[in-house]
Amino acid sequence: MEPHRFEDVLPAVQAVRERKTVVLNFASMPPEEAQRAADFVSGGVFALDGQQERLGEMVFLFAPCGVEVTREGP
């Protein structure tokens, strides 16, 4: 997903709640709003016992409980 405003990230939390893994690219948002949106999704995923992984400067992976996130390579 590539949100353009804060309201666009609400479906991401719902998707994790439905046991889907979500990748969010916040590059299209102003930095302050992107930080707020990332904090919101992080909090929602944390409350659902999920996990997050930073994939890039403005790209994050959010996974539901029970999904194992691993990284390969350097």
Backbone as a ProteinNet text record, in pm:
[ID]
protein_1_A
[PRIMARY]
MEPHRFEDVLPAVQAVRERKTVVLNFASMPPEEAQRAADFVSGGVFALDGQQERLGEMVFLFAPCGVEVTREGP
[TERTIARY]
84.4	0	89.4	42.7	116	20.3	6.8	-86.8	-39.3	-137.4	-107.6	-150.4	-233.6	-277	-304.2	-318.3	-332.7	-448.6	-560.6	-679.4	-655	-558.8	-530.1	-466.3	-416.4	-351.4	-448.3	-569.6	-666.4	-692.9	-706.7	-726.9	-607.9	-490.4	-373.4	-388.8	-435.1	-455.9	-566.5	-670.7	-779.9	-730	-643.2	-588.3	-507.1	-425.8	-348	-443.3	-547	-647.6	-710.4	-721.4	-776.1	-667.6	-553.4	-441.1	-372.1	-366.9	-294.8	-167.7	-65	60.7	54.9	101.4	90.8	228	258.9	377.9	328.1	374.8	336.8	457.7	440.6	543.2	492.8	555	510.9	575.3	646	720.9	632.6	505.1	415.3	350.5	386.6	327	428.7	381.8	473.4	537.2	663.5	734.9	663.7	604.4	537.6	414.9	339.7	220	257.6	366.3	414.3	454.5	520.2	560	438.1	341.1	216.2	144.7	138.5	71.5	146.6	278.2	358.4	340.7	336.8	315.3	177.2	76.9	-58.4	-66.6	-13.4	-18.2	64.8	181.3	265.5	190.9	121.6	45.3	-67.9	-138	-247	-197.8	-87.6	-31	23.4	84.8	133.3	17.4	-93.8	-211.4	-267.7	-245	-291.3	-185.9	-79.2	32.8	105.5	98.8	169.6	311.7	375.6	513.4	535.6	643.4	678.5	825.5	857.9	997	1016.3	1123.2	1155.1	1228.5	1175	1235	1319.9	1291.1	1363.8	1339.7	1387.7	1375.8	1230.6	1140.9	999.5	908.2	964	887.1	890.1	771.2	758.4	670.1	701	618.8	549.4	420.2	341.8	277.7	298.8	250.2	168.3	67.2	-15.1	57.7	1.3	53.4	60.8	170.7	187.2	261.1	287.9	364.2	510.1	597.4	739.1	803.3	868	935.9	1085.7	1149.9	1293.6	1357.6	1484.5	1559.6	1674.3	1698.1	1812.5	1909.3	2033.9	2133.9	2199.4	2281.6	2358.2	2273.3
-117.2	0	124.2	227.1	353.6	466.3	489.9	593.3	733	821.3	960.6	1054.1	1001.8	1079.9	982.9	1037	954.1	854.6	899.2	814.2	689.9	696.9	584.8	465.7	484.7	373.7	293.2	342.4	270.2	128.6	109.3	-27	-120.2	-66.4	-150	-220.8	-149.7	-212.1	-316.7	-284.6	-380.3	-505.8	-488.8	-603.6	-693.9	-635.1	-715.1	-785.2	-717.2	-778.5	-900.6	-895.5	-1006.8	-1108.4	-1098.1	-1191.3	-1181.6	-1061.9	-1037.1	-960.2	-985.1	-911.9	-791.1	-676.4	-551.3	-485.1	-434.9	-352	-210.5	-115.5	24.4	106.1	183.8	275.6	417.1	483.3	615.9	730	700.1	801.8	910.4	882.8	980.6	1075.2	1061	1144.8	1246.9	1362.1	1456.3	1387	1415.8	1345.1	1341.2	1453.2	1455.4	1364.8	1368.3	1285	1137.6	1111	973.6	916.1	995.1	949	918.4	1006.4	985.8	859	839.7	721.9	593.8	597.3	480	446.5	547.5	525.9	464.8	513.1	462	314.3	280.5	141.6	53.5	101.3	25.1	-5.7	92.6	72.6	-26.6	-15.5	-108.4	-250.2	-266.8	-400	-456.4	-372.3	-415.4	-465.5	-391.8	-431	-565.2	-599.5	-726.6	-836.3	-808.5	-901.1	-932.5	-840.5	-857.4	-806.5	-795.8	-747.3	-657.5	-582.7	-495.8	-509.3	-476.2	-479.6	-362.5	-289.8	-179	-237	-211.6	-264	-160.5	-35.1	75.2	200.8	313	437.8	473.3	451.8	486.2	366.4	246.4	125.4	29.7	-15.3	-104.1	-222.9	-336.4	-455.9	-475.5	-500.4	-526.3	-663.2	-750	-887.6	-923.9	-1008.6	-1051.1	-1151	-1174.9	-1272.9	-1408.8	-1479.2	-1612.3	-1615.9	-1500.7	-1494.7	-1470.1	-1555.1	-1539.7	-1454	-1346	-1255.2	-1278	-1315.2	-1336.4	-1259.8	-1231.4	-1162.2	-1248.6	-1251.8	-1322.8	-1222.9	-1258.4	-1171.4	-1080.4	-987.5	-899.4	-798.3
0	0	0	-66.9	-68.7	-29.8	101.6	147.6	110.2	87	55.3	168.3	259.7	376.3	491.4	610.2	729.8	718.3	667.4	658.7	572.7	483.1	394.2	465.2	588.1	658.7	744.9	764.1	846.3	793.7	662	611.3	638.2	658.2	685.9	820	921.2	1052.1	1042.1	968.2	949.6	878.2	780	706.6	799.3	886.1	981	1077.9	1116	1203.1	1135.4	1002.6	924.5	888.1	956.3	942.2	805.6	750.6	626.4	657.6	579.6	592.3	498.8	547.1	472.9	462.2	344.7	324.9	296.5	375.8	358.3	316.2	210.1	162.5	191	287.5	331	252.5	144.6	70.2	9.5	-14.1	-76.2	24.3	150.9	255.3	305.3	352.2	417.4	538.3	568.8	675.8	810	853.2	982.7	983.2	874.6	864.7	849.2	778.2	762.9	898	980.8	1114.1	1198.6	1193.9	1269.3	1221.7	1090.9	1034.6	1071.3	1063.2	1098.9	1246.4	1331.8	1475.3	1500.6	1428.9	1444.8	1405.4	1288.4	1242.4	1335.1	1376.1	1468.1	1597.7	1651.4	1773.8	1755.8	1644.1	1616.4	1599.7	1528.6	1506.1	1637.9	1718.8	1849.5	1936.3	1935.1	2013.7	1967.3	1841.4	1785.8	1800.5	1875.9	1895.1	1765.3	1671	1544.2	1555.6	1441.6	1441	1320.1	1326.8	1215.4	1184.5	1062.7	1017.3	922.3	942.7	851.9	731.2	611.7	489.3	417.8	441.9	379.2	459.4	408.6	483	514.1	419.9	437.8	411.6	416.1	383.6	502.5	543.3	657.8	623.6	683.9	673.4	807.5	803.8	924	908.2	1005.5	996.6	1119.6	1099.9	1213.8	1302.4	1417	1510.9	1441.3	1464.9	1407.7	1275.8	1216	1092.4	1128.3	1081.3	1108.8	1000.5	1043.2	952.2	966.2	856.8	857.7	743	758.3	653.8	610.4	480.5	427.5	367.1	367.2	306.1	406.7	357.3	446.2	518.5
[MASK]
++++++++++++++++++++++++++++++++++++++++++++++++++++++++++++++++++++++++++

